[in-house]
Amino acid sequence: MTTYTTLIILSGLVIFSYLFDLVASKTKLPSVLLLLLLGIGLRLLVDNLHLQTFNFLRILPTLGTVGLILIVFEGSLELKYDREKNKIIKGAFFSAFFILLATIACITFIIYQVTDKELYLCLVNAVPFSVISSAIAIPSVAGLGKKSKEFIIYESSFSDILGIIIFNFAVSNPHISASSFATLGLDMAIVIIFSVIACIFLLYLMGRISHHIKFFLIISILILVYAIGQSHHLSSLVLILAFGLFLNNADTIRHAWFRTVFLYENLAKDLSQLHQLSAESAFIIRTFFFVIFGFTINIYELNNQNVLVNGFLILLSIYVIRFVYLLLFRRENVMPEGFVTPRGLISILLYYNLPASMKLPEIGTSFLFVVVLGTSLIMSIGLMTSKKKISEMH
């Protein structure tokens, strides 16, 4: 394959992704779903033409991690805090926490019935299937009302963070004891303290950089800090969410010393440019990630009836738990929000980060693909149906 052929393919993928985004904005069909199908189509084409390709599984986790950071950061830059939102934030946190725990428990039981393996291994394998993907949820709710949109941004971000915490905790502690929870508490305290320091330092740095290259440096520092934290099994996604929230709400801090030292004249303009840059970077990374994931899937495994049946059981458990919780505890906007529980980038990342010794052969990538595809399809149908009902009411 020549350099020019590669450039044609890469630029073509970006153009297709842009067109998919336009389709998604009109139909509520997630662009991610179309990207997955594009990846599958390319794989079938390559197989039929007997072309040799690169082992894309090598770069998939890296692409996904960068995409996750940028998407959570972009979403947090849209959130403006005031005391009236405490109810939404608290509701989103409890929704993410309790739905996540209940879903992990239910999917652990399903995997245990399917594999008859040790309960601990079933639990570790269940976590990736239980986390809401902010990478799909956040772009998909752009057209919803302000309250629903904010709730989904907070909830999906909290679900990502809590999912990573539980995943790291489960993988690191085959035998849970009191010291395991003490270590977890210490790790969370370190992350929170470090997040506060990093937020203040990065805001100070933004105000002092006079070089015309500024925002990619800030994003690179964020990625560096995230990677260092994750390599030590710390939940660094807290820092990404905190920094976006801090930047977008720094002007509400009334302390005179803080305003003098940290706030500067062009902060609002810089925030707008940083948000634009992170959004466009996230768009590019998301495009290549989901096309490559679709490309790496062996769709011929979908002929396996067990994969489809067990995938359906997992989908059923996901939506039953979500709707029951929202009906009992949220009670408003249940119809659009109940459908927004996609699995995607974070699920794929956690799955690929499972140690080889802990992976269950029966729970492979085709299993994961069924759940990712199924939740995206159900979310699409749910959002389109809700949109029609709202337009009919008006």
C-alpha angles and dihedrals in degrees: 000000000000127000091252093051089052091050091049091052095046095046090044091055091052091049091049090048091052091051089048089054090053090050090047092053090055101038106026087236104141113246087220090066091054091047090053091051090048089053091050090049091052090049091053090048092050091047093050092048091044092230122169115238141186121264096256093183087081094066100030097089092047093049090047094050093051090046092051092051093049095045095049090045092049091049094048091051088063094056119097114191128218131152092258088067094059089094093053093045093047092045092049092050095049091044092052092044101047096037089049093051094045092047093048090051093049096045090046088058092048092050090046090054091047098046105021087215129141112303092234092057090047090053094049090050091047096059097074090054092050103056122094111233111234087190089069101025098054098052091041096059096051090112097048126098119283096256095047091046093051092045092053093046092052095040096048092045091049089047090053092049095044091044091054091047093051092043094051091044093050095046093047096045115051086162112040119212138157090273089057091061091043089055090047091052091049092049092051091049090052091049093050094047092045091048092055092049093045093048093053093044094049093048089050090049092050091056094049102044110101096172115108090237103072115127099051087053091054092047091047091052089050091051091046093052091045092051093048091049094047092048086060091046093252119144096243094169085084087068093052093051092042094050093051092048092045094051094048093047102035091104090063092064106101100192107125096217092050093049092049096048103034110024118077138181100261097042095112091049092047091050091053091050093045091051091049092049094048091047094051093043090050089050092055095045093045090051095055095038097056095039089052092046090052089047093053094051116104097220091185087075087066088077086074106104092204091059092052096044095047091043088054091051090053091048091049092051092048094055098038091054093045097048093044091052095046093046091050101040111016104030095174126093089359094151101060095030094046091062095048101088103108125170115217140110098014092045091051092046094050091046093053091046091058110112110251090241090060099047116106113220091217090058100061137153092279088059089051091047092055091054095044092047094042096051091047092051094046091047090051093051091045095050093045091049092048091049091053092049092049092049090049091052090054 
